Amino acid sequence: MNRNGMRSIHPGEVLNKEFMEPLGMPVMDLAMPTNWPETEIEKLVKCQLRICADLAIRLAIHLNTTPEFWMSLQSTYDLRRAQLRHAGL
């Protein structure tokens, strides 16, 4: 949670809950068309990997979104985490 009571949401959680689960899409079905390693997609879905610009473009193409959507999720997550770390300063 951050100071306003909202928790930081990792882009991998959004990917999983808003795209993969509703579509019944296993990790392999996203890894293959994006040409991104399955292990890396797995880490992303587990909120253990950051989204880089290249992956944002690939996700946007295959999920009919925009790279900006994914990069915004990542930067918002990063900013909220940093705010939590610096809250006591």
C-alpha positions as CSV (number, residue, x, y, z in Angstrom):
1,M,0.0,0.0,0.0
2,N,1.1,3.5,-0.5
3,R,0.3,6.6,1.5
4,N,-3.1,7.0,-0.1
5,G,-4.1,3.4,0.7
6,M,-3.8,2.1,-2.8
7,R,-1.3,-0.7,-3.4
8,S,1.2,-0.6,-6.3
9,I,0.1,-2.8,-9.2
10,H,2.8,-4.5,-11.2
11,P,2.3,-4.6,-15.0
12,G,2.6,-8.4,-14.8
13,E,-0.5,-8.5,-12.6
14,V,-2.4,-6.5,-15.2
15,L,-1.1,-8.7,-18.0
16,N,-2.2,-11.8,-16.2
17,K,-5.6,-10.6,-14.7
18,E,-6.8,-8.4,-17.6
19,F,-5.5,-10.3,-20.6
20,M,-4.2,-13.8,-20.1
21,E,-6.8,-15.1,-17.7
22,P,-9.8,-13.8,-19.5
23,L,-8.5,-15.1,-22.8
24,G,-7.4,-18.4,-21.3
25,M,-4.0,-17.7,-22.6
26,P,-1.1,-19.8,-21.2
27,V,2.4,-18.2,-21.0
28,M,3.6,-20.2,-24.0
29,D,0.8,-18.7,-26.2
30,L,2.1,-15.2,-25.4
31,A,5.8,-16.1,-25.6
32,M,5.7,-17.6,-29.1
33,P,4.1,-14.7,-31.1
34,T,6.0,-12.1,-29.2
35,N,9.3,-14.0,-29.7
36,W,10.1,-13.4,-26.0
37,P,11.4,-16.2,-23.8
38,E,8.7,-18.1,-22.0
39,T,10.7,-18.0,-18.8
40,E,10.7,-14.2,-19.0
41,I,7.0,-14.0,-19.6
42,E,6.6,-16.3,-16.6
43,K,8.7,-13.9,-14.5
44,L,6.7,-11.0,-15.7
45,V,3.4,-12.6,-14.7
46,K,4.8,-13.4,-11.3
47,C,5.7,-9.7,-10.9
48,Q,9.5,-10.5,-10.9
49,L,10.4,-8.7,-14.1
50,R,10.2,-5.1,-15.3
51,I,8.7,-4.3,-18.7
52,C,11.3,-2.8,-21.1
53,A,10.4,-0.8,-24.2
54,D,11.0,-3.7,-26.5
55,L,8.7,-6.0,-24.6
56,A,6.1,-3.2,-24.3
57,I,6.1,-2.9,-28.1
58,R,5.7,-6.7,-28.5
59,L,2.9,-6.9,-26.0
60,A,1.1,-4.0,-27.6
61,I,1.2,-5.6,-31.0
62,H,-0.1,-8.9,-29.8
63,L,-2.6,-7.7,-27.3
64,N,-4.0,-4.8,-29.3
65,T,-2.8,-2.1,-26.9
66,T,-0.1,0.5,-27.1
67,P,3.5,0.4,-25.9
68,E,2.7,3.6,-23.9
69,F,0.1,1.6,-21.9
70,W,2.7,-0.9,-20.8
71,M,5.4,1.6,-20.2
72,S,3.0,3.8,-18.2
73,L,2.0,0.8,-16.0
74,Q,5.7,0.1,-15.3
75,S,6.7,3.7,-14.6
76,T,3.6,4.2,-12.3
77,Y,4.6,1.0,-10.4
78,D,8.2,2.1,-10.1
79,L,7.2,5.6,-8.9
80,R,4.8,4.3,-6.3
81,R,7.5,1.9,-5.0
82,A,10.0,4.7,-4.8
83,Q,7.5,6.9,-2.9
84,L,7.0,4.2,-0.4
85,R,10.8,3.9,0.1
86,H,11.1,7.6,0.6
87,A,7.9,8.2,2.7
88,G,9.8,8.5,5.9
89,L,12.3,11.1,4.6
